[in-house]
Structures are given as C-alpha cells and as structure tokens.
C-alpha cells in the first residue's frame, strides 16, 4: 500500500542502522494463467459471460492447483526479500509483550483473567475464587486444545450461574461454524454435548442444567433456530424453541445483565424483533416485546420492573432510549428517556444499580454520558484529543459504582480505565505495553483533516506520522477505509503500524460514507442506491491528500478488506493512476453473482445493505460498480490480494476469479499477487503470531515496492 521512497535510516525500529539493499521483484517469473471456460449468466434480459465461474468448484483439483500455483508465484517473486520479511515479522513480534494478561474482572464470586505465556500462540483462560490471591483455576488452555489443528478459535465462554459448568464453542475450520461443548469445572470433565453447526452463543437458564443455543443452517450458515439443551440428556432430545423462517433474518439468544431474563432476537439489517422469558422458567413460552415492523430497530436491557430500549421509533434515525414496563412491553407503552438528536448518534448504553451510561458520538468523536437513576447526576467523562476512540469496556457486574471504559488513539496504546461514578475519580488499570525502547507517544503527531467531496460533503480523515517525518509530495502514505454496514472505523492504536511510521510513512483513515462516523445518515448515504458515495469519498480523500502536499500518486497506497476490499476493487477500476499499490484483503468483488446466489452464506441477509439484484433497478446499479464486472483494458497499480480457502463471508473464488481476470486485462508490468491461506477463513490465521506473519507480508510488499529494505 505504499510508495517508492528513499528511506533515511533513523533510530526507529532497529537499534543500529543497517545498509539498504536494493530489492526488486523478479519479473522473469511467469505468472499463473487460469483456464478460460465461458459460463453464461442471464438476468433481466442481460447476459454476462464469466470465464472463471468454474473456480466455485471447491473440491475440483484444478481449482486447488490454481490457488497453489498463485501461492507459489508469490513465494518465487518475493524470494529475494524473504529474509527481510522474516526480520519484519520478528520486529512485529518483539513489540508485543510475550507474557501478558488482561485486566481481571469480578463476576458472580470469581475473578476472571485471560493470559498469554511466552512463545504461545493462544490465550489461557483462568479464574480465582473471591480474591486475586486465591489459587488459579485454569478453565481453558487453548494452546493445548489447538494442537493438531491448523486453525483454532474458542468463543462464547459462558459459566453457569452456580459456577459449576461452562459452555464454549470451538471452530477448527475457520468457517464460523462452532461446535458447542460443556465442561464440568469441578471435575474438569467435558460432557457429551458436542452440538455442531452453532453460532457459539448460548444462554443459561437459572436451573444450571438447561441452556439455549443458536443453530446455523449448514449450507447458508444463517443463524436460524434456537434450541434448548438439557446437559443431562442427549442432543437428540433438544427442543426447538424458535425457528426464524424469513431468510433475510438471523437469530440470537442471550441473558440479561441481571441474569433474570432470556432474550431471543430476530434481526435483519433494518428490522428487529425480541422475545423474552424469565430465566428460572426455561420451558415457558417466549413473550413478544414488539412484533417486527420494517425499519424499526430495537434492542433491550432490563432494570428492576422495566425494559430499557435502544430504538429508532418514530423516525429517530440517530436513535433514542425508551423504557417500558415488563408487564406491558408493547410499542404503545414505550416512554422516551433520552430523546433523539439530529447531531448526536446514540450507539449503546450500559445499566448499573445506581447509574446508567450512554455511549454517544458527536462530530465523529465518541463520548460517555453518566446519569443517575434518581436524576441527581448527568455528566460526560472527560476525553482529550483531536481524534480518538472511547468506549465502555466489559462491565458484567450490576451492583457497582465503577465503570470500566477504554480509550485509544492512533498514537495512544489501548488503555483500560476504572471510573468511579460517585467520586468521578478515574484510575488507569492497564495500558497495552509496547516492547520497543524507541517508542514514546510524544514522538508521533495525530490529527484530523477534512476533504471536500465532489458533492460538497466534508470527508473526515484521521492521520498519524512520526514527528521527524517531513510532509511533502514525496512522503509515502497508506490510506485505509471500510465504509459499509454502518461500521465505524475508529482511530485506534497498532504497534505493528509503527514499522511503517518509523520508516517515514503517514497512516490515514478515510471515514467514508457507509459507516456511522458522522451519524446514521452517514451510513444511509453510503448504501443501496447511494453506495457509490463510499467509493467517491475515498477517491476524493485521496485527491485531497495529494493536492494538500501530504504525498503524490507515486507514494499513495490503499488498503481495505472484505467490504473494504470491494472499495479497493472499485477505486482500481475508476482511479488506478492515483495509487502506487493497493492491498485488497478477502475482497467482496463479484457483487452481482454473489447477491444472486441465495445458497451462498449471508446473501439473503444482505439485501438491505446492497439491494436485491432480483429487482432490476438494484441489478443495474450493482452491475455498474461491481469490480469483477468492470475490469478494463488499462494499467493497474501494484496489487496484493488475499483470500481464505474456508472463508464463509467472502468465498475464496471471488478474489481468485478477480485476479485471474485482471491478469487477462491489465496492460502494465506492475505486480499482481494472490495469496490464499488454505487453512483459514475470513478472519485470517488464528494465533497471535500467525496473524503478525500476515501483516509482515503486507508491509514487506510495500517496502519492497519502495526499492529499499533494511
């Protein structure tokens, strides 16, 4: 993602300067050429020819051969920088604390701690009864559990109310299909549950023997059913509690913070529906709070005899908070507590015995508002900085005056604070340690600038650079964005990013439309038939950074993943001359074909985000920007594309087909790499060190393009 520059070796990453070595890609190596097998796709009287449709055949040996040939091509092309890539990985790895642990939290009589041991990839989950000085109980050692697996992820750890058992989900395929297990914490024995194809989420009943779980459709991976399981009975006896038959909806289940209630939620992009029962009556019929009404979104928390509702009722596009009596929870009994405001986005709220805390966002910056139930207190926790991220942390305890919250910025490592809502005093519990003698927060400059878009809207850009970096049109700059699903990319710290900043790079985040950085309308104006605003915003932000002298098109690099990879695909087609290189991670690039295939995981649930191409209006609009369908005979920048063979979100064949077609059409001599992780899915490699190895590949790609590596 960056440019060609001459580095002046400073003090930053290495303790001593090393001689620079010219590194070029070996262009004598022949790139793989995929077989062409025309396949005709018809819709709305339109015919598209897909020459690489055959790559969808997952078990086809020719598909696997092609992916492996692409991996081999990357390895051969970058062989002369292999040692640098290894050194870079070591550099990234040495910056993280080898032995580390989380801030302990207290819940239901136990202190819970997650820790890492030296040289180990995975976490160890532990607890201590009553006191932090008590004997440590190891709940899970994921390093032992991961042995024999190329991929391993544990999720959904849920301890029973009596502390005797724990539910957990395991994924060893990287398709986010979790097998649920139950472990007896007294004996250490794993019970005979082994419930397959779940979301990993569960909710205990108050009797400590029954729990609810979410079943996923094995083909589409849609979370579609809620079952009740008795730990003393076989899986075959599980009761179906709820089946969501609308394929555009998914389901979830959870306990209330008080543990008094169980909630089942049905949700699509734009609509919610929630049911509840008392946790001590698991066999009771679930009661509906408010039936689904298209466009009505709401979520629930409980305090005493009321439900507290985060919602957008009556056109509250930036949301509001209401309450309703549990005895009569329907729509007509919702009474507003926090009114809707056009300039302030309400994102979340947290309930305690004496206080409640609302997370708000105004002008892109997050704020925490503390209010007491008796109305005597109403204030914001102070925050500093021009661009930062502030958020409530994990607060499982109900009867406390102390709030855990997090703060980070582009230059400030993630920090966990404990704020006493009575005294208003705060204590820093932990700041993530950066193991680097040269790292000082004061060495970096972070700020926020605003670019004018082509339609007159201001696009915020958060950026950071080392104080010794000279800003001019020769400065390399990496620009990142996502821009979909209302997901806000906040400016947080990355120790890995120091390897670029300390070598003279600027890192920037373009807060493009499609996220909620500037409120719900910011999202609405970057989706469906307004999706092109996302792409235009990124291009306009790029032009701004060039015109303002931060960089130029020989030094500007772009990065995006998943839906952000779609963004990368569009800018490659529309503005290829702006960028020296682009990295597209697991990119969603075959939009029309994917959204027409209802058997692909998640497709039907995405209609509210992208549109349903069975409708000709949406078909034509998607077709006008879909990266795969709009590849042109033209020059393209240097490009690195990643894929996961087991990806459930963006199937591996999308990036594979895209790269194959690009090779056929592009008229330049720039490099084009496809790297497929044959063991992982959408989230990449598991294990903290394996993930760093993937980052090292990206950074080495950029640095080698610069012609200088350490």
C-alpha positions in Angstrom: 0.0 0.0 0.0 2.7 2.5 -0.1 5.1 4.1 -2.4 8.6 4.2 -3.7 10.7 6.3 -1.5 14.3 6.5 -0.3 14.5 5.9 3.4 16.8 7.8 5.7 17.7 5.4 8.4 16.6 6.9 11.6 16.8 5.4 15.1 13.3 3.9 15.0 12.9 0.2 14.6 16.5 -1.1 14.8 18.9 -0.1 17.4 21.6 0.4 14.7 21.3 1.5 11.1 21.8 -1.2 8.5 22.8 -0.8 4.9 19.9 -0.6 2.5 19.7 -3.3 -0.1 18.0 -2.8 -3.5 15.2 -5.3 -3.8 13.2 -5.8 -7.0 10.5 -8.3 -7.9 11.8 -11.0 -10.3 9.8 -10.2 -13.4 11.4 -13.1 -15.3 9.0 -15.5 -13.5 5.8 -16.2 -15.4 2.5 -15.5 -13.7 -0.1 -18.3 -13.5 -2.7 -18.2 -16.2 -6.1 -19.6 -15.3 -8.1 -21.7 -17.8 -10.9 -20.0 -19.5 -14.3 -21.8 -19.5 -17.1 -19.4 -20.5 -20.3 -19.6 -18.4 -23.4 -17.7 -19.3 -25.3 -15.8 -16.6 -28.7 -14.4 -17.5 -30.9 -11.9 -15.6 -33.4 -9.3 -16.6 -32.6 -9.9 -20.2 -28.9 -9.2 -19.6 -26.2 -11.8 -20.4 -22.9 -11.8 -18.7 -20.1 -14.2 -19.6 -18.0 -15.4 -16.7 -14.8 -17.2 -17.9 -13.8 -18.2 -14.4 -17.1 -19.4 -12.9 -15.6 -22.9 -12.7 -13.5 -21.8 -9.7 -16.5 -22.2 -7.5 -16.0 -26.0 -7.5 -14.3 -26.2 -4.1 -13.2 -29.8 -4.4 -12.0 -29.6 -8.0 -8.3 -30.5 -8.1 -7.8 -27.9 -10.9 -9.1 -25.1 -8.5 -6.8 -26.1 -5.7 -3.9 -26.4 -8.2 -4.6 -22.9 -9.5 -4.6 -21.5 -5.9 -1.4 -23.3 -5.1 0.3 -22.0 -8.3 -0.6 -18.5 -7.3 0.9 -19.0 -3.8 4.0 -20.5 -5.4 4.2 -17.5 -7.8 4.1 -15.1 -4.8 6.8 -17.0 -3.0 9.1 -17.1 -6.0 8.6 -13.5 -6.9 9.4 -12.4 -3.3 12.1 -14.9 -2.6 14.8 -12.2 -2.7 13.1 -10.4 0.2 12.3 -13.5 2.2 14.9 -12.7 4.9 13.6 -9.1 5.2 10.0 -10.4 5.6 11.2 -12.7 8.3 13.1 -9.9 10.0 10.0 -7.8 9.8 7.9 -10.5 11.4 10.4 -10.7 14.2 10.2 -6.9 14.6 6.4 -7.0 14.9 6.5 -10.0 17.2 9.1 -8.4 19.6 6.9 -5.4 20.0 4.2 -7.3 21.8 4.6 -8.4 25.4 5.3 -12.2 25.3 3.9 -12.8 28.7 0.8 -10.8 29.2 -2.6 -10.8 30.9 -5.9 -9.0 30.8 -7.3 -6.7 33.5 -9.1 -9.1 35.9 -12.8 -8.6 36.2 -15.0 -9.9 39.0 -18.3 -11.6 38.4 -20.5 -13.9 40.5 -17.8 -14.7 43.1 -14.8 -15.1 40.8 -12.1 -13.1 39.3 -11.6 -13.9 35.6 -8.2 -13.4 33.8 -7.0 -14.2 30.3 -3.3 -14.5 29.9 -0.6 -15.4 27.4 2.6 -17.3 28.1 6.0 -16.9 26.5 6.1 -18.3 23.0 2.5 -19.4 23.0 0.0 -18.5 20.2 -3.2 -18.8 22.1 -4.8 -17.5 25.3 -5.2 -19.3 28.6 -8.5 -18.6 30.4 -8.4 -18.7 34.2 -10.3 -17.7 37.3 -9.8 -17.2 41.0 -12.4 -17.5 43.7 -13.2 -14.4 45.8 -9.7 -13.0 45.8 -6.9 -12.3 43.3 -4.5 -14.0 45.7 -6.6 -17.3 45.6 -5.4 -20.4 43.7 -5.7 -20.1 40.0 -8.1 -22.4 38.2 -7.3 -22.9 34.5 -10.6 -23.1 32.6 -9.1 -23.5 29.1 -5.5 -23.7 27.8 -6.1 -23.0 24.2 -2.5 -23.9 23.3 -3.1 -27.5 24.3 -6.6 -27.6 22.7 -5.2 -26.2 19.4 -2.6 -29.0 19.0 -3.1 -30.9 15.7 -5.2 -28.1 14.2 -4.1 -25.6 11.5 -6.8 -23.3 12.7 -8.3 -22.9 16.2 -10.7 -20.5 17.7 -12.6 -20.7 21.0 -15.6 -18.4 21.6 -18.7 -17.9 23.7 -17.3 -18.9 27.1 -20.4 -18.9 29.4 -20.2 -20.0 33.0 -23.3 -21.3 34.6 -25.0 -19.3 37.4 -23.7 -21.7 40.1 -20.2 -21.6 38.6 -20.0 -25.4 38.2 -20.1 -25.6 34.4 -19.0 -23.7 31.3 -20.3 -23.7 27.7 -17.9 -22.9 24.9 -17.7 -23.1 21.1 -14.8 -24.4 19.0 -14.1 -23.7 15.3 -11.2 -25.6 13.7 -12.2 -25.0 10.1 -12.4 -21.2 10.1 -16.0 -21.0 8.7 -17.5 -19.7 11.9 -19.5 -22.9 12.5 -18.9 -23.7 16.1 -19.3 -27.0 17.9 -20.6 -26.3 21.4 -19.2 -28.2 24.4 -19.9 -28.2 28.1 -17.2 -28.7 30.7 -17.7 -29.5 34.3 -15.5 -27.0 36.2 -15.5 -29.1 39.3 -14.3 -32.4 37.8 -12.7 -31.0 34.6 -14.6 -33.5 32.5 -16.1 -32.4 29.2 -19.7 -33.6 28.9 -21.2 -35.4 25.9 -22.8 -32.3 24.3 -20.8 -31.8 21.0 -23.5 -29.7 19.4 -22.5 -28.9 15.8 -23.3 -26.0 13.5 -23.9 -23.4 16.1 -23.0 -19.6 16.3 -21.1 -20.3 19.5 -23.6 -18.2 21.5 -25.6 -19.6 24.4 -27.7 -18.6 27.4 -28.1 -20.4 30.7 -31.4 -20.9 32.5 -31.4 -20.3 36.2 -31.5 -24.0 37.0 -27.9 -24.5 35.8 -28.8 -27.5 33.7 -30.7 -26.1 30.7 -29.3 -23.7 28.1 -30.4 -22.2 24.9 -28.2 -22.1 21.8 -28.3 -20.9 18.2 -28.2 -23.4 15.3 -26.8 -22.4 11.9 -28.0 -23.6 8.5 -25.2 -25.9 7.3 -25.3 -24.5 3.8 -26.1 -20.8 4.1 -24.6 -20.5 7.6 -27.6 -18.3 8.6 -28.4 -18.4 12.3 -31.9 -19.7 12.0 -33.0 -21.7 15.0 -33.0 -21.6 18.8 -32.8 -24.9 20.7 -33.0 -25.8 24.4 -30.5 -28.4 25.6 -30.5 -30.3 28.9 -26.9 -31.1 30.0 -28.2 -34.4 31.4 -29.9 -35.5 28.1 -28.6 -36.4 24.6 -28.6 -33.8 21.8 -31.4 -35.8 20.1 -33.7 -34.6 23.0 -33.1 -30.9 22.4 -36.2 -28.9 22.0 -36.7 -26.5 19.1 -37.8 -23.2 20.7 -37.8 -20.8 17.8 -37.4 -21.1 14.0 -36.8 -17.9 12.0 -38.3 -18.8 8.6 -37.6 -15.4 7.0 -34.4 -15.9 5.1 -33.5 -12.2 5.4 -33.4 -12.5 9.2 -31.0 -14.2 11.6 -31.5 -15.1 15.3 -29.6 -14.7 18.6 -30.0 -15.6 22.2 -28.6 -14.0 25.4 -29.2 -13.5 29.1 -30.0 -10.1 30.6 -27.2 -8.5 32.6 -29.2 -9.2 35.8 -29.4 -12.9 34.7 -33.2 -12.7 35.4 -34.3 -12.9 31.7 -33.5 -14.7 28.5 -33.9 -12.8 25.2 -34.3 -14.2 21.7 -33.7 -11.7 19.0 -34.5 -11.8 15.3 -32.8 -9.2 13.2 -32.1 -8.1 9.7 -30.1 -5.0 8.6 -33.1 -2.7 9.2 -35.5 -4.5 11.5 -35.6 -6.2 14.9 -37.9 -8.4 16.9 -37.3 -9.6 20.5 -38.9 -12.2 22.8 -38.3 -12.9 26.4 -38.9 -15.3 29.3 -37.8 -15.4 32.9 -34.6 -17.3 33.2 -36.0 -19.5 36.0 -38.7 -20.8 33.7 -36.9 -22.2 30.7 -39.9 -24.2 29.5 -42.2 -21.2 29.4 -43.4 -19.7 26.1 -41.4 -16.7 25.0 -43.4 -13.4 25.1 -43.1 -10.9 22.3 -42.0 -7.4 23.2 -42.8 -5.7 19.9 -43.5 -7.5 16.6 -41.3 -6.8 13.7 -42.1 -3.6 11.7 -39.9 -2.9 8.7 -37.4 -0.2 9.6 -37.9 -0.5 13.3 -34.7 -1.4 15.1 -34.5 -2.0 18.8 -32.5 -3.8 21.5 -33.3 -4.4 25.1 -31.8 -4.3 28.6 -33.6 -4.8 31.9 -33.6 -2.9 35.2 -36.0 -3.8 38.0 -39.5 -4.0 36.5 -38.8 -2.1 33.3 -37.1 -2.9 29.9 -34.9 -0.1 28.6 -35.0 0.1 24.8 -32.4 1.4 22.4 -34.5 2.2 19.3 -35.3 4.3 16.2 -39.1 4.5 16.7 -40.9 7.5 15.1 -38.1 8.3 12.7 -35.3 8.6 15.4 -32.6 7.9 12.8 -29.8 8.6 15.3 -31.7 6.5 17.9 -33.1 7.2 21.3 -33.6 5.3 24.6 -37.0 4.5 25.9 -38.4 2.4 28.7 -41.5 0.2 29.1 -43.0 -1.9 31.9 -42.1 -5.6 31.6 -45.8 -6.4 32.3 -46.9 -4.4 29.2 -43.8 -4.1 26.9 -45.5 -3.4 23.5 -45.0 -0.4 21.3 -47.7 1.8 22.7 -46.1 1.7 26.2 -42.6 3.0 25.2 -41.7 6.2 27.0 -38.7 8.2 25.9 -35.8 8.8 28.4 -33.2 10.1 26.0 -34.6 12.0 23.1 -33.4 11.7 19.5 -31.0 14.4 18.4 -30.1 15.1 14.8 -26.5 15.9 15.5 -25.8 13.2 18.1 -25.7 9.4 17.4 -26.6 7.2 20.3 -24.6 4.0 20.0 -25.1 2.0 23.2 -25.9 2.1 26.9 -24.9 0.3 30.0 -27.0 -0.3 33.1 -25.9 -0.4 36.8 -27.7 -0.4 40.1 -27.4 3.4 40.6 -26.3 4.7 37.2 -26.6 4.2 33.5 -24.0 5.2 30.9 -24.8 6.2 27.3 -22.3 6.0 24.5 -22.8 8.9 22.1 -21.0 10.1 19.0 -20.9 13.8 18.0 -18.9 15.1 15.0 -17.3 11.8 14.8 -16.0 11.7 18.4 -17.3 9.2 21.0 -18.4 10.4 24.4 -19.6 8.6 27.6 -22.5 10.2 29.4 -23.2 9.2 33.0 -26.6 9.6 34.6 -28.0 8.5 37.9 -31.4 6.9 38.2 -32.5 9.5 40.7 -31.7 12.3 38.3 -29.1 13.9 40.5 -26.2 13.3 38.2 -25.8 13.9 34.4 -22.3 14.5 33.1 -19.7 13.4 30.5 -16.5 11.6 31.3 -13.7 14.0 30.1 -11.8 13.0 27.0 -8.8 14.5 25.3 -7.6 14.5 21.7 -8.4 15.6 18.2 -9.2 12.1 17.0 -9.6 9.0 19.3 -11.8 6.1 20.3 -13.6 6.0 23.7 -15.9 3.1 24.6 -17.4 1.2 27.5 -15.5 -1.9 28.4 -16.7 -5.2 29.8 -18.9 -4.5 32.8 -20.6 -7.7 33.9 -21.3 -6.6 37.5 -24.6 -4.9 38.1 -24.2 -3.7 41.7 -21.1 -1.4 41.4 -20.4 2.3 41.0 -17.3 1.6 39.0 -17.3 1.8 35.2 -14.7 0.1 33.1 -14.0 2.0 29.9 -11.4 2.0 27.1 -9.5 4.8 25.4 -7.2 4.6 22.5 -6.0 6.8 19.6 -3.7 6.4 16.7 -0.7 7.2 19.0 -2.1 6.0 22.3 -2.0 2.3 23.1 -5.3 0.7 24.2 -5.9 1.8 27.8 -8.5 0.4 30.3 -9.7 2.8 33.0 -11.9 2.4 36.0 -14.1 5.4 36.6 -15.9 5.8 40.0 -19.3 7.3 39.1 -19.8 8.5 42.7 -16.5 10.3 43.2 -15.7 10.9 39.5 -12.2 9.7 40.0 -10.6 7.5 37.4 -7.7 5.0 37.6 -5.6 3.6 34.7 -5.8 -0.1 35.2 -3.7 -1.1 32.2 -2.2 0.3 29.1 -1.1 -2.1 26.4 2.7 -2.3 26.7 4.8 -1.7 23.5 8.0 -3.5 23.9 10.2 -1.0 22.0 12.8 1.2 23.6 12.3 3.8 20.9 8.5 4.1 21.3 7.3 7.3 23.0 3.8 8.7 22.5 5.3 12.1 22.2 7.2 11.1 19.1 4.0 10.9 17.0 1.6 13.5 15.6 -2.0 12.7 15.1 -4.7 14.9 13.7 -7.9 15.1 11.8 -8.4 16.9 8.5 -11.4 17.3 6.2 -11.6 16.7 2.4 -14.2 18.2 0.2 -16.1 15.5 -1.8 -17.4 16.1 -5.3 -20.9 16.6 -4.0 -19.8 19.2 -1.4 -19.8 16.9 1.7 -16.7 17.1 4.0 -14.9 13.7 4.5 -13.1 13.4 7.8 -9.6 11.8 7.6 -7.7 10.8 10.7 -3.9 10.5 10.3 -0.7 9.9 12.1 3.0 10.2 11.4 6.4 10.4 13.2 7.4 13.9 14.3 10.6 13.6 12.3 8.7 12.8 9.1 8.8 15.6 6.6 5.5 16.2 5.0 5.7 16.8 1.2 4.7 15.2 -2.0 7.4 12.6 -1.7 6.1 11.2 1.6 4.7 7.7 1.5 1.1 7.4 2.7 -1.1 4.4 3.4 -4.8 5.2 3.2 -7.3 2.8 4.8 -11.1 2.6 4.8 -14.1 0.2 5.1 -17.4 2.1 4.5 -20.2 -0.5 4.9 -22.8 -1.8 7.3 -22.7 1.3 9.4 -19.4 0.0 10.9 -17.4 2.9 12.2 -13.6 2.6 11.9 -12.3 4.5 14.9 -8.7 5.7 15.1 -7.1 3.1 17.3 -3.5 2.2 18.1 -1.5 -0.5 16.4 2.0 -1.5 17.5 2.6 -3.2 14.1 1.9 0.1 12.3 5.0 1.6 14.0 7.1 -0.3 11.4 5.7 2.0 8.8 5.5 5.2 10.8 9.1 4.8 12.0 10.2 4.4 8.4 8.7 7.7 7.3 5.1 6.8 6.4 1.9 8.6 7.1 -1.0 6.3 8.0 -4.6 7.7 7.4 -8.2 6.5 7.8 -10.8 8.0 5.5 -14.1 8.0 7.3 -16.1 7.5 4.2 -19.9 7.3 3.9 -21.3 3.8 4.6 -20.0 3.9 8.2 -21.6 5.8 11.0 -18.7 8.1 11.9 -20.9 11.2 11.4 -24.2 9.6 12.5 -26.8 7.3 11.0 -27.3 9.5 7.9 -23.7 9.0 7.1 -24.4 5.3 6.8 -27.7 5.7 4.9 -26.0 7.9 2.3 -23.4 5.2 1.6 -25.6 2.1 1.0 -28.1 0.6 -1.5 -28.6 3.1 -4.4 -26.2 5.6 -2.8 -23.3 3.1 -2.5 -21.2 5.0 -5.0 -20.7 7.7 -2.4 -18.4 5.4 -0.5 -16.2 4.9 -3.5 -16.2 8.6 -4.5 -15.4 9.6 -0.9 -12.3 7.5 -0.9 -11.1 8.8 -4.3 -11.8 12.4 -3.2 -10.0 11.9 0.0 -7.0 10.5 -2.0 -7.0 13.6 -4.2 -7.2 15.8 -1.2 -4.1 14.2 0.4 -2.2 14.7 -2.9 -3.4 18.2 -3.5 -2.5 19.3 0.0 1.0 18.0 -0.4 0.9 15.0 2.0 2.0 12.7 -0.8 1.6 12.1 -4.5 0.3 9.3 -6.7 3.8 7.6 -6.8 3.7 7.3 -3.0 0.0 6.8 -2.2 -1.1 3.3 -1.2 -4.5 1.9 -0.3 -5.8 -0.8 1.9 -9.2 -2.4 2.5 -10.6 -5.7 3.5 -13.9 -7.6 2.9 -16.5 -4.9 2.1 -13.5 -2.6 2.2 -12.0 -4.9 -0.4 -15.0 -4.0 -2.6 -14.0 -0.4 -2.2 -10.4 -1.3 -3.3 -11.8 -3.1 -6.4 -13.8 0.0 -7.4 -11.0 2.5 -7.0 -8.7 0.2 -9.0 -11.2 0.4 -11.9 -12.1 4.1 -11.5 -8.9 5.8 -10.5 -5.9 3.4 -11.0 -3.5 6.3 -11.6 -3.9 7.6 -8.1 -2.2 4.7 -6.3 1.2 3.1 -6.3 -0.2 -0.1 -4.8 -3.4 -1.5 -3.3 -3.9 -4.3 -0.9 -7.3 -6.0 -1.0 -7.8 -8.4 1.8 -10.5 -11.1 1.3 -12.3 -8.7 -1.0 -16.0 -8.8 -1.9 -15.6 -8.1 -5.6 -18.1 -10.3 -7.5 -21.1 -8.4 -6.2 -23.9 -9.3 -8.7 -23.2 -13.0 -9.0 -22.9 -13.4 -5.2 -26.0 -11.5 -4.4 -28.0 -13.5 -6.9 -26.9 -16.8 -5.3 -29.1 -17.4 -2.2 -27.2 -20.6 -1.3 -24.1 -18.6 -0.5 -23.8 -17.8 3.2 -25.2 -14.5 4.3 -26.6 -13.5 0.9 -30.3 -13.1 1.7 -29.5 -11.1 4.9 -27.5 -8.6 2.9 -30.3 -7.3 0.7 -30.9 -4.3 3.0 -27.3 -3.3 2.6 -26.6 -3.8 -1.1 -30.1 -4.3 -2.6 -31.7 -7.4 -4.1 -30.5 -7.8 -7.7 -33.6 -9.8 -8.5 -35.0 -6.3 -8.7 -33.8 -4.8 -12.0 -33.0 -1.4 -10.5 -30.6 -2.9 -8.0 -29.2 -5.3 -10.5 -28.2 -2.5 -12.9 -26.8 -0.3 -10.1 -24.7 -3.2 -8.7 -23.5 -4.1 -12.1 -22.4 -0.5 -12.7 -19.8 -0.8 -9.9 -19.1 -4.5 -9.3 -15.3 -4.7 -9.5 -15.2 -8.1 -11.3 -17.7 -7.0 -13.9 -16.0 -3.7 -14.6 -12.4 -4.7 -15.1 -11.0 -2.7 -18.0 -8.2 -2.9 -20.5 -5.9 -0.4 -18.7 -2.9 -0.1 -16.4 -3.5 -1.1 -12.8 -1.3 -0.3 -9.7 0.7 -3.0 -8.0 -1.8 -5.2 -6.2 -1.7 -7.8 -3.4 -4.9 -9.8 -2.9 -5.6 -12.2 -0.1 -8.1 -15.0 0.3 -9.1 -17.7 2.8 -10.0 -21.1 1.3 -12.5 -21.7 4.1 -13.9 -18.1 4.1 -17.6 -18.1 5.0 -18.1 -14.4 4.5 -16.3 -13.8 1.1 -15.9 -17.1 -0.7 -12.3 -17.8 -1.9 -13.4 -17.8 -5.5 -14.3 -14.1 -5.6 -10.7 -12.9 -5.2 -9.4 -15.8 -7.2 -11.7 -15.1 -10.2 -10.9 -11.4 -9.9 -7.2 -11.9 -10.0 -7.4 -14.3 -13.0 -9.5 -11.7 -15.0 -7.2 -8.8 -14.0 -4.2 -10.8 -15.3 -6.0 -11.1 -18.7 -7.0 -7.4 -18.9 -4.2 -5.3 -17.3 -1.7 -3.7 -19.7 1.0 -2.8 -17.2 4.1 -4.6 -15.8 3.1 -4.0 -12.1 3.0 -7.0 -9.8 -0.2 -8.8 -9.1 -0.3 -11.3 -6.2 -3.0 -13.7 -5.0 -2.2 -15.2 -1.6 -4.7 -17.8 -0.4 -4.4 -19.2 3.1 -5.5 -22.8 2.6 -6.1 -23.2 6.4 -8.1 -20.1 7.3 -11.3 -18.2 6.6 -12.4 -14.6 6.7 -10.5 -13.5 9.8 -7.2 -14.9 8.6 -4.8 -17.0 10.5 -5.5 -17.9 14.1 -2.9 -17.4 16.8 -1.4 -14.1 17.7 1.9 -14.7 16.0 0.4 -16.2 12.8 -1.7 -13.0 12.4 1.5 -10.9 12.6 3.1 -13.0 9.9 0.3 -12.0 7.5 0.8 -8.3 8.4 4.6 -8.8 7.8 3.7 -10.0 4.2 1.7 -6.8 3.6 4.3 -4.5 4.9 7.2 -6.2 3.1 5.2 -5.9 -0.1 5.0 -2.1 0.4 8.6 -1.7 1.5 9.9 -3.8 -1.4 8.0 -1.6 -3.8 9.9 1.3 -2.3 13.1 -0.3 -3.6 14.7 -0.2 -0.2 14.5 -2.6 2.6 16.5 -2.9 5.8 
